[in-house]
Amino acid sequence: MTSQRCACVEQERDDKMMKIWNWVQSKRKSLPPSSIKLGNANKRSKNHCDPVTKVTEHKEIKRSPPKRVLLLGAGEVGKATLFKQIRRIYGNGFPTDDRKIWKTILHNNAIESIKQLVQNLGTQILAENVASFMAVLSLTSDSILTHEVAGHLTKLWNDPAIKAVYTRRDEFQIHECIEYVMDRIDVMADPFYIPTIEDILHARLRTTGLVEDSSILIQKEKFSVVNTGGQRNERKKWVHCRDNVSAVIFLVNISGYNQVLYEDEATCRLLEDLQLFRDICNSRWFKDTPFILVFNKIDAFERKIVNFPLSDSLLVDNDQIWQNELHGVREKVQHYREGLDWCQKEAFENALNFISDLFLSLNETDRFVHSFVTSVLDGGNVKELMEELRIITNTSQDSVNKTRDAVTTCAEGMSEQVWPLVLTGEILRMVLSRPMSQRHSKLM
């Protein structure tokens, strides 16, 4: 009897969801395609090249001020990597002279990463690697990566004791690019080495101050993207870029749930992200600004969640943030832990949904927060993100809220909202009953 009742409830829910889908489809048909400013319906074909029109369009692009986009978030969340990807795809790229500058940075990443592992050794290294151990300890941040130095780094990297330390890398601060750099260490040690674009994307250089690129052009629309330093001592500089902002992209290192801050080893990175997101999202400076929440490093999160349960990592009893700032979140974490089946591994999809809900629940404004699950190292994902950014900045927030309210009203009576709303052109399309784990690089 119970199973029949459940089946009826599921059928009723599916019928309602289908009604919603049909309603959205009918609205879609009554609106123009998602491209912005379609112009005259009788415009000529794309193959016809009108020189007058091209000159006019070029002048319009030149005259219109760029839309300013802020990349915000704590340290180590991937803002710099996203900034580099945007520059590569939509800006002036990285000419050879610019790429040469990154050579020293990559060399430093390799040396410092191995030194960080050496300094956290828990067991003795092999006798034949002692000479390499001493050689690496004598290196400085200004040391040149020669083939001899690369040989010492490679010996230590392959030492069982170092490999054992690397499995504990979440317990201390280390560059995430170490595996990539060590795979290419012989190439990077070449005297004539010039970094590739992929090398630059993986390179780690802590951002200080504000870095702005006004050369970004997406579908003939100009953007000015501002990258910001994320460490606590850098955030006071954000006040200088809060005016005339067209959109905010807030990045979260979703895999940092079991790691601590670089500048404060008593604070969990994800808790810092939650507190910072709440402050920025509800700030009076951005309350009417389109807001995109990006959960970055999803690939690392998917690998990590199998061995490091989210619920264990987030329960910090003595952290003052819980008591003073995020007491409501603490209660949700406790309920989440109590509801888990401890006979099985914690599910990736459940953990991802839980983190997403935690962040979105902190939005106290009427503004719709768009969210995105991705890895910004993937250029395809970045293209999707920036296209959605372009669309969002061309649509008023009032239009977004009204359409969202209409869809919600249509679905009134459902026990839970199981669909995310996505802005596409002038309408909101719905992704019905699609698991979060299958929405990588898709707006939620």
ZINOR-V139510 format. One line per field, one symbol per residue. psi: psi as a letter, one per 20 degrees, with the letter a starting at -180 (. if undefined). burial: 1 if it has 24 or more other C-alpha atoms within 12 Angstrom, else 0. A space follows every 10 residues. Layout:
psi=???
burial=???
//
This chain:
psi=gghhgghggg ggghgghhgg ghghhhhghi rrriqqmhbp hkqrrhhpoo hggggggghg hhhpqqpppp oqraqkijgh ggghgggggi bjbnrghhhh highghghgg ghghhhggik pirprqhijg ghghghhiqr iiqpnrhggh ggggghhiph hhhhhhikhi irpqpijggg ghhkhhghip hjppqrhhgh hiqoopppbp ppojjpoolj ppqopoqqpi qgiihiihhi kiqlphqpop qpnijjhkrr qhinjippgh hggggggggg hjqhhjhjpp ppooorlhgh ghhhhhinpg hhhinohjph hgghglhhhg hhgghgghiq ojirqppggg gggggghggh iiojrippop qpproiiohg ghggghghgg ggijpqhhgg gggghggggh jpiqhqojpq pppocjrpqq oplpqhijkp kpq.
burial=0000000000 0010011001 1011000000 0001000000 0000000000 0000000000 0000011111 1111111111 1111111111 1011000010 0111111111 1111111111 1000100010 0110111010 0011110011 1111111110 1110110011 0111111111 1101111110 0011111111 1111111001 1111111101 1111111111 1100100100 1100111111 1111111111 1100001111 1111111111 1100011111 1111111111 1101100111 1011110000 1100010011 0010010000 0000011111 1111111111 0110101111 1111111110 1111111111 1111101001 1011001100 1000001011 1111111111 1100011011 1111
//
